[in-house]
């Protein structure tokens, strides 16, 4: 009978598989780390001191600055906490016109924004965007928090191994990290750790580092039980190099997928690791360092060239300091001994600077710096607002697939996870009956996403302007104005509000509009009746006056009637 492998052995086999898959990426990641994000990245086998110098290859820090701008720009353009950056909608656009639905969704959005503001989300997202832009992949763990609802834990390159399901959703992460003996005992208890750790703890070697493996993956062994070990996703902690029979440090789970991963660009949907604009810019980043080094060497040789001297000057003191004198006697033939540069160069410094600037510009373009700093980098001679806006729209279109990956891989899982936790904790108001069994949608409405939606809004604006121009042409030519018969003004307002992300609380529903119009029509009808009643009252008053006036034995009204 074959021996059944322990949970620890199964984990080690799976870890080896995932490590082999990521192995081909590691050399590329480490190069990117050296030129773009020198303080990021944690490889478990990296013996460098955490506080050691890591900028040795960076003579020109432009790549690092570009990565920083990319992360900040993505955060400001997509998830800026100062403005609403997401909204919840229904699959059926017409359902959003029901006041109960739109106002409930709006209330839930505000509650979720408050949760995000109290959590650490806005300190985590810039680092996620930066790592995704440089390394192509940036995962984030989203555990539940007892007081803040949810907490966010970013994972840096080198520390994790990922796997995706057939839909391309990242649902598996094996993460390696270091803990001290003291931290391990404090977190898991002295009875859970291995004998090696117990020995180190008892021997007061409590700062000794221990490798820990955290596994998150779909729980295939799930059974129907109301405990944290039988949830949809399992969460297991091991000592990475524990004895084969060692029990896990902790077993728990998550009721829904706690992972989000921003993959900048993917070749295939099931690829667990993405490619990035940092990879595109790596060649230029490396070339820039060589150019700066060569420029410095050229200037150094120009300012402080290598010297040659006559053998007669050997062992004689010499100096190259300004205003100093080198004393040397004459040679036997009566000539002064020579002391001069070995060779004279006249480097084209301006040409070198232009070449460096050209490569620097390529790095900026690859990292979208010209998009996020459109105003700063605009030509001051032509920096008009329309030109900058047009330039930004053009560049944002090029960023379109990236924003879609960002929304699908990071934002939707983030919103779904937060919504589910809040629902389980009873932090959401009861939904209206119209939303029963309706799967809600998440839409980004940050500045970058709005740039795309403004295209739809622009189409509506152009259409309305066109209808107006047709109506004007009809009126100018004396024709009957029929153009407005083809235009549904009410629906265009609803569609435009949806396109640009207007809060539903400021757009009246169709039912309210109908009530307003009915009230207005009723008021107008009453006013018309009052205005019509005026002349009739005057006529009746005149008739009465005539009937009471005596004219020769008969009243004036009878006299007028007989005369007629």
C-alpha positions, 0 to 999 in steps of 0.5 A: 500500500502506497504511503499517502504524502502529508500536507507538507509534502504535497505543498513542497511538490507544488512549490517546486512546480511553481518555482520552476515556472517562475524561474525563467522570469527571475533574471529579467526581474533582477535586471529590472530591479537594478535599473528601476526599483532598487529597493523592491524585490525579496528573493528568499535566497538573496543574501544581500543585507536589507540596508545595503547599497542597491543603486550601484548601477544607477548613474542616471536615475531617470528610469527610477524617477519614471517608475515613480511617476508611473505609479503615482500617475496611475493612482491619481488617474485611476483610484484617486481618494479625493474623488469617486473612482468606481461605481456599481451598476446593473447589467440592464441599463434601464434598471439604473433608472429606477430610483430605488436601485440607483440610490441604493447603489449610490449609498453602498458606494459611499459606504465602501469609499468610507471603508477604503479611506479607513483602511490602508488601501491608498498607501498600498495602491501606488506600490502595486501600480509601480511594480506592475509597470516595472515587473509586469505583475503585482499581486495583493492579498486582501484578508478580512480585518476585525475593525477596519473591515478589510486589510491589504497586503501587497507582495513584492517581486521574488517573494511569490509564486502564482497560478491562474485558473482556466479563466485567467483569474489568479486563484493560487499564491505561494508566498515565501518570507522570513520571520524571526524565531521570536515572531514565529513563536509569538504568532503561532505558539511554541507548540506549533513550531518545529523543534529547531525553532524551539531550540533556538528560542530556548537558546535565546537566538530569537532574532534568527531568521526562519523561512515561512511558506504561506499557501492560498489556493482553492480548497479542493478538500472542502466539506460542508462544515461551518469552520474556517478550514472548510471555506472556498479558499484555504490558507495554510502556513508552514515552516519551509524547511521543517521536517517532512512530518511537521504539521502546519503552523496554521490552517484557515481559509477565506469564503471568497478569493482573497487575491487580486493581481494587476498584470500589466499585459499578458500574452495569453489569458492564463499566463500567471505573470505579465509583461510590462512597459518597464521591460520595454524600456530596460534596454534604453535604461541600460544604454543610458547608464553607459552613455552617462559613464562615457560622457563622464570619462570624456569630460574627465580626460578633457579636464584631467588628461593622462600626462607624459613627461621627459625621462629627465623629470623622473623622480622630480616633483610635478603638479597639475594644480592651477597656478602651481609650478613644476620645476625641471632642469634642462636636458643635456642638449639644452632643451626643456624637458617635456611635460604634456598630455599623452593625447588631446581630445575634444569631445562633442559634449553637446552631441553626447547630451543630445544622444542621452536626451534622446534615450531619456525621452524613449524611457519617458515614452515607454513609461508613460511619463509624457501622459502623466506629466502632460502639462509639465512636459508640454512645449511652452510655446504651444502648451494650450489647454486644448492641445494638452487635452488632445495629447492626453486623450491620444496617449490614454487610448494607447493605455486602454488594454492596460486599464482593462487588465487593471480593472479585471485583475485588481479593481473588480476583485477588490470591490467584490471582496470588500462588498462580500465582507461588508455584506457578511458583517451586516454593514450594507442596507437592505437591497430593493427587491428589484436587485434580487438575484442580480449580479452587480457590475463594477465600473471605474470612473477615475480620470483615466477611465473617464477619458475613455467614457468621454468618447461616448459623451462626446458622441452624444454632444456631437449628435445633439449639436448636429440635430440643432444645426439641422433644425436651424437650417430648416428654420432658416429656409422656412421649412417646418422644423421636424429635426427634434422629432428624431431626438429623445431629449430625456434619454440623451440626458440619461445616457450622457449622465451615465457616460460621464459618471454623474451621481444618480442623486442629481438626475431625476427619474422618469417617474418624477419627471412625469409628475413634474410635467403633469403638475406643470400642465395642470398649473398651465391649464388653470392659468389659461382658464383664469385668463379666459374667464376674465373677458367672460366675466366682463361681458356678464357684468355689462349685460347685467348693467344694461338689464338694470338701466330704464330706457323709456319704460324698458331696460336698455338690454331689451331696447337693444334686442328689439332694435336688432 
